[in-house]
Amino acid sequence: MALPLVKTIRDINDKFSYTDENPGGKRDDSLVSCGQNGSYNELQYIYDTYLAPKIASNKFTKQKALDALNSACVILDSPRARTSFYAYLEAYLDEDIFPK
């Protein structure tokens, strides 16, 4: 399945809408949100913290990172388990990215 091209994290966030009814809840650490809730943007955090350093060291391109995030958000069922989300990104990008 070919997904529409995304150019920014916002392009991905705009596909998803949610309201965090239980901010800071027990399950928050184990789940990944693809939508933006207020000022919190989890995809931007993942990109900045984990993917951008790999892009800077030429492990993959910015576009491939965006494609991976987009694909994970579309393909994985919601709620998206963090372990599954991270494993999907690593498989898509063929790179160890996240601390084990």
N, C-alpha and C positions, 0 to 999 in steps of 0.2 A: 504494500500500500504506500503510495507516494504521498507525502504530506506537503501542504503548501509551504513555500519558503518563508522563513522568519528572518528578520534582520536585527531584532532587538529582544531583550527579555520582556519588554512591554508587549510585544506582539504575542508572546506566549501567554503572559498574564491576562491579556484582554480576552482570551478564549475561555477563561475560567472565572467564575464568580462565587465567592463564598463570604460568609460572615462567621468569624470565630466567636461562637456563643460561649466558649469556655476558655478564654485566653489563659495561657500558663497551665493548662490542664495536664493531668497525669500522662496522657497519651501524646502530647505535643512533641516530645523528644523522639518518639518512635515513628512519626509520620512526616511526610513532605507535602506541603501545599503548593499547587501550581498557580493559584490565584493570589492576588495581593489583597491583604486585609489592612486597610488604613495605610499606615506608613511602613508596615512590615512586609518585606518582599523576600521570601525564602529563596526563590530562584536566583535573585541577584546576590544574595549571601553565598550560595553554593558556587556561583560563577566567580565572584570576587575572591573567595577564600581558597577554593580548590582548583578551579579550572583555569583562571587567568595566569597563575604561575606556570602551569603546563604549556599554555599558549606562548608565554614569554620565552620558554625554553624550547620552543618549536616541536613539541610533542604532537600537537594537532593544531588546526586553525580555529580562529574565533567562530567561523561559520559552522565548522564541524561540532564545536561545543554547543552552539545554539541549536543545531539540528538534533543533537543528543538529548538536550533538555526538553525540546519540543516533543520528540518521539517518546521519551519516558512519560511525559505528562499525558499524551494521547493514548499510548498503548497500555500502560499500567492502570489497573482498576483502582478507583478511589474508594476508600482512603488508601493512599499510597504508602506502604511500609518503607521507612527510610532504608532498611537493609536491602530491600528489593530495588528501590530507586537507585541507590549507589551502585549496586551490582550491575544494573542495567546500563548505567552510564559507563562504567569501566569496561563492560563487554562491547558496547557501541564504539567507544573510543580506543579500545584495545590498549588500555594503559591502566596501571595501578595508580589510583588517585587518592583514595580515602584511607585514613589510618585504620588499621585492623585491630 
